[in-house]
Amino acid sequence: MSIPYVREIDIEYGRCDQVSPLIRRVTANNPGPFTFRGTGTYIVGKGQVAVIDPGPDDPAHLEAILKAVEGETVSHILITHHHSDHSPLAGPLKARTGAPVYGCAVAAHDADDGGVKMEAGHDLAFSPDVSLCGGGQVIEGAGWTMEAIATPGHTSNHICFALREENACFTGDHIMGWSTTVITPPDGDMTDYLASLADIRRRRFDVMWPTHGPPIRDVDAFIQAYADHRQERLDQLTTALAAGPARINELVPRLYADVDARLHPAAARSMLAGMIHLVRAGVLAAEGAPGPDSVYRLAK
């Protein structure tokens, strides 16, 4: 099954759009290969509001957010994860509004991506005022209620936020309509990701609001296609290794022959996440600890 990507979105940088009865969106001017048209900062509620993923450290975007909430009180700043297109503006926004920052602190093992530029960067200094690690916390404001859902995988500290009043989920980078999600070890973890994906699916949301791109409304079918794509990639690894042991740098040109060679280093990191997952599951074996240079083979 191919993924039914959703890529059409009407945005103007700095403009505040009312996208549902309780949700507004202001998009930052930071388009790119990992951010699509830019970071969509969500404002939830009226009068007393929460701001989700204020975005990159961009003074113009900060002023756009403040203009959108003029005359209102920002009571919560919610962060899905610590990548630099999501969390850095939390500090300046807190300084201007006094609102505390909610999220999960960065894992100590984050940083080494093998020298591959996989994301917009990492906000390794991110440290929330209120920890949501583990999920389950309920955050309330005037006319809105959200639950923090731990969704490790894209990063170890990723959090999604469920808006109960609209049966909606703010999915950050966990599920995006325009692209698959990057998973790069050591902070990214395929086993965690697949489990988190299943958890979000079980909750039967009516709509998902990713930080990048338009909403996803055919939720169940989309998550199924997302999961099928991941399984297809894992199956490709076991099929390739049935022909004999191999290293990742030998498999990437074969399995990603139709992908621009400039993207092969990034594909290798994604493949490593799959290899680690399959070694854990007992499907594959590695010579020593599974890593980018290990020799992999079928375990049975």
C-alpha angles and dihedrals in degrees: 000000000000118000111258094226119202110210108148111106133157108218139154115192111253094011118125112226124193100222100171136000092276103023133079126178132207115186123213120225095244106110117168147130092292100031101046106203093351143284112314108213111201125213113199124199137005126269094357108042144178121220116212120203101349087196137212124001093270118145092204092055091047090055091048091054092047091049090051092055097039109147092016134096121244103212101169137029109199123196124196094196144333104266113129095247090060115033115026096084090057091086097051091043090051090049091054098041107025091230118146120242119240125198145091122290122245118272114246093236096060121113112057109098094157092263092295117134098230102156143017086273139277129279094211092171092062109131118163124215090225120036119225095177111144093022128232097109117134117220118194137191138162104310097348138084127189134185123208112230118196107228108171118179110081083051130353092245100046116141129188121200124220116208103207098195092062100026085237133142129211100214103184106195095329092093121011128181097215101047147001118272122262114239114185125168144263094035094023116068127190096201091054091044095055091048092049091048090054091048092055091047092052090058093065100218119190094219139008123212112202120197089239121047137354128325122278111229103170088065105167096046092046095051090046090054090047091052093044090053091053092048091049090055091049091049089052089059095052091045092051093047091050084076090059143292118313145167125243093249088058095049101045096069089049100045096037098040090130093052125089107267089230087069095051095094089057090046089053091058091050090048090052089056089054093047092052090049093051093046088052090051092051093244094112135028129210133203099249122334111348109261142145093280100038124120110240129200139165111281093218 
